[in-house]
């Protein structure tokens, strides 16, 4: 039956095919609108030549199904327990049109479905080409190789070729050897194997009194002092001052070991001998201490007279700076009677002593070591440095040998030492015309109170020594003995007074 469209054209009804369960529709035939005679005359082709605007019968192609899916996909995605696959095989049409082309794949693998505009979605084989069935895979076989016996005796190569190859190899080897020999013989043009450097026949002179001679004699009497404990560890220096094994050092070297019961103190000699040390006595106020070790026949360093030193005299510092034992440095006396004050160890009393200033290199670890003169006599105990970098800058200080000898002898005899004291508290002051130590407090019952010294007095001299600051007052008083009467010069309300003070013990 024909149907008329809204524009007045008549279309042929689309027939269907019933497969019993589903009804399939054929594609709709192509609809060609009527051609305008004017256009056909202008653009049409002659009669009998197919082309544009020529009447033609367009066959209607029936709907064809895709080839069956691979078995692996059907197994993976098919319905379980049903013989129906993912896609049903093509079914013949009830009334096939003889003008419809047959299925294009036939009995061979499916072609490209995109070339069939009437094909449905197809799950086909991979897009890569497939080898023809039964065709073996071709492999590249390696060519034959010749072994050495076949090359030499298999008559595969002509004897003349072998002889020529051997001759070429010999020539190349000879040329390479000659070139190597020439290069080795020529060597570096800047070198000469026949040169022999001249040397002096006699050794270096080391006269008596030279630095090397002094160091050789003095170094065995200077030891390294080590202390190790649960919470402390360090290294300093010391000087053997008596044959019984008594060693003089700084108090701040042995203070950590003396305050920590777990710490062990030992002395290490220049020959490597290590001996356990015990503290004999300490004087925190002057930063001196004496320890004792059990050794036989140690090298003893004798004291010199530090009062004979002059600025500019040569001195040698010996110790273990930065844990480098047996280190010797040389310098001169930069200044004498330099009062040095430092905070006490772990909150102890303030340290004040009369120091020898030297530019001999002194670093941490030199503390307690020896400062000797040009004769090798002990004239000071290295104690401190003044620096902004933590290292030596030529400002080292040593406790004067005479004071160290006096205090160490008292420690060996009694285990403690007492100092002369005025029993007065002072501070450093300076004015346009003078400077000194101003009295801040005068404790009752002290030497200063008994002599009539008052608060506000400025002490400028003790005995023959000038006093310019508080530290210098302390060292000036300690130069005298307990019970000694000394003259003290002071300024009070613009007047100069001289009082006799009988020193007492601190």
DOVOGU-823955 format. One record per residue: residue in three letters; y, z, x of N, C-alpha, C in turn. Coordinates in steps of 0.02 Angstrom, whole numbers, plus 50000, padded with zeros to 5 digits. Atoms other than C-alpha are relative to their C-alpha. Example, Ala and Ser with C-alpha at 12.3 -4.5 7.8 and 13.67 -1.06 7.14 Angstrom:
<pts>
Ala499415000050045497755039050615500605000050045Ser499414999749958499475035750684500555003749961
</pts>
This chain:
<pts>
Unk499415000050043500005000050000500615000050044Unk499385000349961501764995950064500485005249975Unk499484995250017503185008350070500664997250023Unk499335002549984505025004350069500415005550029Unk499584995049966506175013450190500685000249968Unk499334999550030507925019150143500454994250016Unk499575005649983508685004150233499764993549970Unk500235005850034507684992350127499454996350034Unk500545003449965506364987650254499345002649975Unk500674998250023504544987750214499565001450060Unk500444998049943503324996550330499305000249976Unk500714999850014501464995850337499755007150004Unk500244993049998500585012150296499545000950059Unk500424998249942499705020950439499335002249974Unk500684998250021497855021550416499735005650042Unk500284994349963496825036550472499264999450008Unk500724999849987495085040050533499765007149987Unk500274993450017494065054350464499345000950037Unk500624998749962492765061450584499585005449967Unk500394995050035492095073650457500315006850003Unk499694993449995493045088850519500744999650008Unk499285000649988494715082850574500204992849985Unk499745006750015495785068350524500484998050054Unk499585002449947496575058250662500424994249974Unk499535005250020498075047050637500094995150056Unk499865005149950498315030750725500755000050015Unk499275000649985499965027550813500334995249952Unk499625004350045501265019850703500154993450035Unk499865006549967501505001150733500744999350015Unk499315001349981503064994750814500374996749942Unk499595002850055504444990750688500554996050031Unk499495004449973505524976050732500504998349944Unk499505001850051507144974250633500114992449999Unk499875007350003507624956850576500534997950049Unk499555002649949508524946250703500534995749966Unk499455004050026510214938950664499934992850024Unk500085007049979510074919850664500514997950051Unk499485001949951511714918350759499815002350070Unk500214997449934511054929450900499394996250024Unk500615003649980509384920550899500184993250026Unk499805006649976510264903750917500335000450068Unk499624999449937511374910251057499565002450058Unk500374996949945510104920251156499254998549997Unk500725001150005508384914751096499764994550045Unk500325005149958507164904151193499764994349955Unk500245005750040506544887051137499345001749966Unk500634998950036505104886051018499414999050046Unk500605000349959503424889051096500055004050065Unk499914995949939504144899951239500095007249979Unk499924993050021503834918451215500575003350037Unk499454996549968505264929951252500415003749950Unk499564996150043506724938751177500134996549934Unk499885002250068506984936850991499454995449974Unk500555004250023505344927250980499545004249956Unk500454996350044504194932250840499355001350036Unk500634998149967502654941450902499655005149957Unk500404995050036501254951550828499825005550050Unk500134994449955501144968650908499375003549977Unk500614996450020499384975750903500115007450002Unk499964992750003499204993950858499425003050038Unk500524996949957498265003950988499765006549967Unk500284993850029497115017450923500065005750050Unk499954994049958497215035250989499355001150037Unk500604998949959496015038151132500035007050030Unk500054993149972495425054951193499934999650076Unk500064999449927495465060551374499265000750019Unk500704999149979493845060851476499815007349997Unk500234993050004492795076551468500245003950061Unk499774995949943493425091051577499425001450048Unk500534998149953492475096251734499615006049974Unk500444994750023491025107951708500255006950019Unk499754993449978491845122051809500545002649953Unk499484997850046493365122451695499735001549932Unk500314998750065492305121251540499655006649999Unk500354993649995491265135951600500495005850000Unk499534994649992492795146251644500425001149937Unk499544999350056493855142651492499704998049932Unk500305002050064492615136551358499835005849956Unk500174994850048492095146151206499305002550015Unk500644997049984490695158251242499524999449940Unk500525000450052489075155051144500084994149953Unk499905005850043489705138651070499914993750041Unk500095006249961489155121251124500644995950003Unk499395003950000490925115151090500375001150065Unk499664999549936491845111351252500755000549988Unk499274999550005493705112351293500294994149960Unk499775005950035493955094651230499404996049975Unk500585003650027492795085351118500004992950026Unk500045006949973492175068651181500294995149949Unk499705005050046492945052951109499504998149944Unk500415002150059492325048450935500204993049980Unk499835006950023492205030550875500395000149935Unk499615000450062493445025650744499574997049944Unk500395002650058492785022350571500094992549992Unk499875007150007493605005450568500394997750060Unk499635001849939494025000550746500344993449993Unk499615006150001495334987650768499774995650057Unk500255004249945494664972950868500544998450050Unk499475001549951496374970650949500145005750047Unk499874994149956496344988251028499584999350063Unk500365000449936495884988251211499475005450004Unk500514994849991494304997451258500245005550046Unk499824994349957494335014151349500054997550072Unk499885003149935495065010151521499605003150056Unk500354997049941494025022351623499274998050003Unk500695002349999492275016651573499535005150032Unk500494995749966490885023551684500235002450068Unk499754997849934492005027251834500515005649989Unk499514994550008493175041851871500644997749968Unk499395001750038494745042551768500544997550046Unk499435002549962496225032651827500615004249989Unk499374996450009498045037451813500185000049927Unk499864999950072498325043351633500724998449983Unk499295001250015500205041251653500144992549989Unk499905007250010499975022351648499804997949929Unk500205001650068499275023151470500475003649952Unk499524996350043500715027151349499685003049940Unk500324997350060499465030751209499515005550016Unk500504994949983498405043151308500275006949985Unk499824993050011498385061651270499995003850066Unk500044995849940498425076351393499294999750027Unk500665000949970496995074151515499935004850059Unk500184995949941496205086751637499514995850039Unk500425004649963495515074751765499865002350070Unk500174998349930494925074351943500645000650041Unk499414999349957496125078452088500314993350015Unk499635006249989497445065752134499804996750066Unk500195003149936496715062952309499464994949987Unk500515005150007495635048052334499305002650009Unk500694997849995493765049652317499604994850039Unk500435004549962492505042552438499484996949954Unk500525003350039491295030452372499355003850006Unk500634996149997489645038752326499504996650047Unk500515002349953488315037552460500284997550066Unk499735002549936489535032352599500045005850049Unk500004994449952489245043352755500695000950031Unk499374998449968490715052152838499994997750073Unk499985002649933491265043752998500285005250048Unk499784995349949491445054553154500084996350065Unk499875003249936492175049853321499535002850052Unk500484997949950490815050753451500324999750069Unk499725000249932491325055653630499664994750042Unk500285005149956491075042353760499575003050054Unk500444997649946489825043953902500425002450059Unk499674997149942490335054654052499534999550060Unk500395000649938489785052654231499985006650036Unk500084994149958489105067154332500084998050072Unk499925001449929489335068954519499414996250029Unk500575004049973487555063154561500014992849976Unk499975006950024487765048054448500554996150033Unk499445003449967489435044254528499824997950071Unk500165001549930488735045154704499374995850009Unk500655003249988486935039354684499754995849940Unk500245003650059486805031554512500184992650000Unk499805007149996487495014754569500434997949942Unk499545001650055488765015854428500684997850028Unk499375001749968490225013754551499844996450065Unk500125003749939490325001554694500115004450062Unk499914996049939490115009154870500694998950032Unk499345001249971491715000954927500545004049964Unk499514996050038492685009654787499955007450020Unk500084993149979491935026554836500295001150070Unk499734999349933492365023755019500764999950000Unk499275000350005494135018854974500305006449971Unk499774993650029494325034554864499975005650050Unk500074994949949493695045655005500544999350053Unk499495001149949494885037655129500685002149975Unk499354997950029496365040355013500065007649998Unk499994992650002495895058754990500115002950069Unk499914997549931495775061455179500714998950024Unk499315001449978497445053155209500495004949966Unk499564995350036498295063755074499955007050028Unk500094993349972497535079755145500325000650068Unk499704999849933498075075455322500765000249996Unk499275000150007499845071455267500275006749975Unk499784993550025499985087555166499975005550053Unk500054995049946499355098055312500544999250052Unk499485001249951500575089855432500685002449975Unk499364997950029502045092755315500045007749999Unk499994992750001501555111055292500095003050069Unk499934997449931501395113655481500714999250024Unk499325001049978503095106055511500495004949966Unk499564995350036503915116755376499925007150027Unk500124993349974503075132555441500305000950069Unk499724999549933503625128855618500765000149999Unk499275000150002505395124555571500285006549972Unk499794993750030505575140155456500734999849979Unk499304999350018507305146655415500434998450061Unk499605001749941508605138655528500445005750024Unk499594994349980509535155355531499615005350037Unk500424995049967508065165055605499784997550068Unk500235001749933507445165555784499475005150021Unk500554995549984505745172955828500015002550071Unk499984997949930506215174956012500525005450013Unk499464995149990507645187255984499715007150006Unk500184992949992507405205356046500645004050005Unk499394996150002508755217956003500005005350055Unk499934995149946509395229256140500045007049971Unk499964993050021509265248156127500195004350059Unk499804995549947509965262856224499395003150032Unk500584997349965508825269956355499945007549991Unk500014992850007509325288156332500135002049928Unk499904997550067509265298256171500695002749989Unk499344997450016510785305056080500095006950029Unk499864993449971511605319756166500165005049945Unk499864994550046511585336056069500155006250040Unk499834994249957512525348556174499995006549961Unk499984993450032512495367056140500665000949963Unk499414999150040513715371456002500154994249954Unk499895005550045513585354655914499755001849930Unk500204998650069513325353855726499245000049995Unk500725000350004511515348655748499675006050034Unk500284994249965511205362655873500075006349957Unk499904994150042511965375755756499534999849939Unk500435000650059511015369055605499285001450018Unk500694998849980509375369355701499865007450009Unk500104992949988509625387655749500085004349938Unk499824995850057510335393955584499574998649938Unk500355001950062509365384455450499375004249986Unk500594996050017507725394455469500155006849970Unk499834993450028508665410355419500294999549930Unk499745000950068509305402955255499424997949956Unk500565001250045508085403055109500244997649932Unk499875001750070507995395954934499725005649956Unk500214994650045507895409254797499884996849932Unk500195002950064506975404054640499815005649952Unk500214995250052506765413554477499784996049939Unk500295003350058505695408354330499765005249951Unk500214995450052505425417254166499894996449935Unk500125003050066505075414453983500624996549974Unk499385002850027506905410753946500504998150054Unk499525001449946507735408754117499644996450057Unk500265003449940507505397954272500604997550039Unk499445002449959508615393254418499835000550073Unk500085000149928508825390954604500675001850032Unk499414998249961510055398854726499815000250074Unk500124999549928510165402854911500085007250022Unk499954993249971510045418255022499964999650075Unk499984999749927510215423755203499615006150022Unk500384994549971508975434455302500455003750048Unk499534996249959510045448355377499665005750038Unk500354994449965508705460655438499274998250007Unk500695001849985506975459055517499495002849953Unk500474997150048506175469755383499924995949938Unk500075004450058506355455555257500575000749950Unk499434999250046508055460155181500414993550000Unk499655006350010508975445055110500635001349959Unk499364999250034510825444755060500134993749959Unk499855005650044511335433854913500545002149950Unk499514998450053512525433054764499655003849944Unk500284996450057512275444854618499844995349942Unk500135004550057512405430554493499384995750011Unk500625003649988510895422454577499395003949975Unk500574995850020509725437154543500095003549934Unk499884996450063510545444054385499544997649944Unk500455002050054509525433154263499295002750008Unk500674997549988507895438454345499975007649992Unk499994992850006508425456754350500045002249927Unk499924998250070508855456654164499434997749956Unk500585002550038507265447554108499375002550034Unk500604997149970505675457354138499444994950012Unk500515005049991504625441554124500134995350059Unk499825004649946505545432654265499715002450066Unk500264998649933504785431654439500484997150051Unk499525001949948505905431054591499624998750065Unk500355001749938505335422454751500484996650047Unk499605003149947506055416554917499574994850035Unk500365005549969505555399954995500354998550067Unk499735001149933505805397955184499974992650017Unk499965007149980506155381655275499324997050018Unk500665002649983504345380255333499534999649940Unk500405000350060503735380955153499695006549979Unk500274993550017503225399155155500355002849939Unk499734997150061503445407054984499795007349995Unk500144992950004503585425854962500335002949938Unk499714996750059503835436554808500535004950022Unk499434995949982505495445754810500125005449948Unk499814994550045506085462254736500735001750013Unk499294998549995507885467554701500075007050030Unk499864993649967508475481354819500605003349968Unk499404997350029510215483654749500484994449982Unk499525005050024511625474554659500705003149997Unk499314997950007513525475454662500364994649960Unk499705005250042514175465354513500754999250011Unk499285000549992515995469154554500204995450057Unk499855004549944515935459454718499524994150003Unk500485005550005514525447454666499554999650061Unk500474999849944513345453154805499375003849978Unk500634996750015511515458454798499544999250061Unk500495000249945510075462054919499315000149969Unk500705000150021508255457554891499565000750062Unk500454998849944506725460954999499354996249989Unk500645003550001505185450555041499565002850055Unk500484997749950503615455055137499804994150044Unk500165005349951503585443155286500005003150069Unk500034997649931503255445055471500434995750044Unk499595003349949504495440755607500434994349971Unk499565005250025505795431255503500594998750047Unk499405001649961507285422455583500595003449968Unk499444996150027508795433955562500664996950022Unk499335002649985510595427755553500475005950011Unk499564994449982511845439155639500704998849972Unk499325000250027513565443355568500504998550055Unk499425000849957515175437355648500585004049972Unk499414996350022516915444755632500454995149962Unk499605004750041517755435855486500755001250008Unk499284998849991519425444055530500284995850056Unk499775004249944519515432855684500114992749979Unk499935006950022519505416855581500734998049994Unk499355002950008521015405555581499944993849955Unk500005006050041521485391955458499924993950045Unk500135005849959520795375655527499375000650042Unk500624999249963519265383255612499434996249966Unk500585003650027517665373155592499495005049972Unk500524995950031516355380555476499454995449973Unk500575003750026514635375155414499705003949942Unk500314997050058513905378555242499274997849996Unk500725001550002512005379755226499725003249937Unk500314997350060511015381855065499594994849964Unk500425004450042510095373254922500404997449941Unk499615002650057511405363854818499584995349958Unk500365004350048510685355754662499264999650016Unk500714999349985508945361854715499784995850060Unk500165003749939509045351954879500045004850058Unk500014994849950508495364855006500174997350069Unk499845001549930509035365255189500564994850005Unk499445004749998510665355955153500555003050043Unk499474997849954512015356955288500624995849987Unk499365003550007513845352455258500515003150047Unk499504997749951515335353955376500694999649970Unk499315000150022517155358055345500415004550044Unk499554995449964518595369055398500205005749954Unk499714994550040519385385255342500664997449971Unk499405002550032520675379755214500515005549987Unk499554994350012521415397055177499615006450010Unk500314993449991521075415455210500305004949950Unk499784994750046521215430855099500234997149934Unk499865003150065521145420654940499655004249946Unk500334995950051520845432954796499694995549946Unk500365003950050519555425854676499755004849946Unk500224995850056519215433154503499604995649952Unk500435003650047517825427854386499725004949950Unk500294995750052517045434354226499335002650024Unk500634997049981515565445854248499404996649968Unk500615003050025513765440254219499775003649937Unk500254997350063513225442654037500415006049977Unk499574994650024514725453553993500085005750048Unk499934994749950514675463754154500725000750023Unk499324998949975516195469954251500284993850033Unk499675005749970517465457554314499874999750075Unk500145001049930517065449954484500644998450037Unk499405001349960518455450854614499825001250073Unk500144999349928518305447954801500514996250040Unk499555003249953519315442754952499634994150031Unk500395006049984518775424754984500294996150058Unk499835005049950518775412255125499964993249965Unk500015006650031519275395255058499824994750052Unk500235005249955518425380155136499924993449963Unk500115006650030518295361455107499304997450015Unk500705001949993516465361055161499694999349931Unk500285001550067515485353655015499565005749977Unk500394994650031514845367854905499894998049927Unk500185002050067513935364254742499555005449969Unk500464995250031512895374054615499335000050036Unk500614999249960511395380754710500165002450070Unk499774997349935512405384554868500145007549996Unk499814993050008512785401754795499515004550038Unk500414995449960512155415354912499824997450068Unk500165002949935511995403555059500495002250053Unk499624997849942512755405355231500594995550014Unk499445003549971514465400355293500075002650071Unk500024997849929514395400855484500574996650037Unk499475002849959515695397755619499704995550053Unk500225004749949515585386455771499505003050049Unk500514996849958514475399155859499345001049963Unk500604998850040513225400055716499965007049973Unk499984993250026513755417855665500194999849926Unk499874999650071513805422755481500695003049989Unk499324997550014515625424255427500174999749926Unk499875000150072515435421955238499374998449961Unk500545001650048514275420855087500294995449947Unk499755004950049514585405154983499885002749930Unk500054996750065514945410854807500224995749941Unk499745003650058515975399054696500404993950022Unk499585005849989516945382854681500504999649943Unk499525001550052518465377354584500004992549990Unk500085007150013518225360554501500124998549927Unk499945002450069518595350454345499454995249983Unk500545004950011517085339054366499315003250003Unk500654996849993515685351654397499704999250069Unk500245001049932515445345654576500525002050051Unk499564998049946516245348754744500614995450003Unk499385003749991518065343554760500395002850060Unk499674997349940518425352554924500325006749990Unk499744993350013518855369454846499425004849992Unk500554995350002517445381254892500235006850025Unk499804993249983517535400154910499385003950023Unk500544995849973516475412155013500265007150007Unk499834992949990516475431155016500045001350074Unk499914998949928517125436855185499415003750030Unk500594997149968515765441555308500065007550012Unk499934992849988516495458655349499885004049937Unk500124996550063516525463755166499274999649981Unk500715000850017514765456755139499575004550043Unk500404995649956514105466355291500055007349977Unk499904993150022514855482755229499625001649936Unk500324998750064514195481055051499244999450005Unk500735000849994512455474655098499685005950036Unk500274994249965512205488955220499975006149954Unk500014994450047512665501555085499454999149947Unk500535001250048511465493154962499325001350030Unk500644998849968510035493755086499875007550009Unk500074992949989510355512155122499935004049935Unk499974995950060510715518754947499814996349936Unk500165003850061510305504554823500604998849956Unk499395001050039512085505154755500605001050046Unk499414999449959513865504854818500585002249956Unk499394997850033515505513454770500604997150036Unk499405003049972517235506154795500605004749991Unk499374996350007518945513854826500394997149941Unk499665002250061520015513354669500615004349988Unk499394996450018521775518254612499985002449928Unk500064998050070521195520554431500634998249961Unk499415002350035522585509954356499854993049973Unk500075006550031522635494954239500644996150010Unk499405003949983523815480854292499924992949974Unk499995007250015524305462954252500464996650049Unk499605003849953525065449254359500674998449968Unk499335001650024526955446854341500384996650057Unk499575003249950528275436654430500704999649973Unk499295000350017530165436654432500334995250049Unk499645004749957531515426454516499995002450073Unk499944997449932531545437854668499355002950026Unk500624996849975529795445554675499444998849950Unk500605000450042528035445554604499535005650022Unk500454994549984526665458554596499545001649942Unk500464997650051525495468754486500355005449960Unk499654995250041526325477654341499515004849968Unk500434994950027525555493954284500045000049924Unk500044999950072524965493554103499775006749972Unk500274993750024524045509954089499805004250061Unk500184995449946523815525154200499555005449972Unk500464994950026522245535154154500135006850031Unk499904993149975522415553854170499445001950048Unk500514997849953521515561654317499854995050054Unk500135005049949521545545754422500465000750059Unk499604999849939522275542554593500724998049986Unk499325002350014523785533354523500395005449963Unk499654994750037524215547354401500185005750046Unk499874994549954524075560254539500584998450048Unk499475001949955525265550254649500674999049965Unk499375000650037526585548654511500164992949980Unk499895006950023526375530154469500055000049924Unk499875000150071527035526254295499894993049971Unk500065006450034526805512754166500654996150009Unk499425004349989527975498054197500164998950073Unk499895001149928527975500154387499674993650022Unk500275006249973527685484054483499815001350073Unk500244998749932526595486554638500044993550040Unk499895006049959527075474454778499645000450067Unk500334999549936526145481254930499545006150000Unk500464994449988524635492254974499855000150074Unk500074999749928524645497955153500414994350031Unk499665005549967525055482655259499904993349963Unk500155006250035524455469855131500464999049940Unk499565001750056525635461155011499584999049937Unk500335000750064525155461554827500434995449957Unk499635004950040525665446254724499724999149930Unk500305000550067524505447754574499495005649992Unk500474994650015523225459054492499384999650043Unk500615000749960521735451954587500125002250072Unk499854998149931522595454554754500075007550007Unk499984992749998522895472854711499305002950007Unk500684997549998521035475354683499704999350070Unk500305001149935520495467554849500375004050054Unk499624996149951521905476554943499775007349999Unk500234993150005521305493454879499295000750028Unk500694999549977519465489754917499924999250075Unk500045000449927519875486455099500005007050031Unk499964993249975520105505255117499405004049976Unk500574995850015518855519455107500185005049945Unk499904994950051518615532054968500265006350033Unk499694994049972519715547355001500554998550049Unk499475001849952520895537755116500675000149965Unk499334999950028522755540155091500374993750024Unk499655006349984523745523855084500695000249969Unk499325000550026525565519855057500054994149953Unk499935005150051525955510054899500744998949988Unk499305001950012527605500754880500054997049930Unk499935002650068528215497654703500744999749981Unk499325000750026529765492954604500035003449932Unk499914996450064530395504254464500734999849981Unk499315000550027531945500354362500494997550054Unk499555003149951532665489554501500025003550067Unk500014996549936532305502054640499324999450032Unk500635000349963530965501054774499795007050019Unk500264993449984529865516354793499374999350041Unk500614999849960528505520854917499665006649986Unk500384994150018527155532954862499355000150040Unk500654999249967525635539854954499475001349947Unk500524999450049524055537654853499345001450036Unk500674998449973522385545954894499494996749954Unk500465004250040521065533554837499385003949979Unk500604996950027519605539054731499474994749988Unk500565004750012517935531154685500074996849931Unk499975003450064517785518354546499465002649953
</pts>
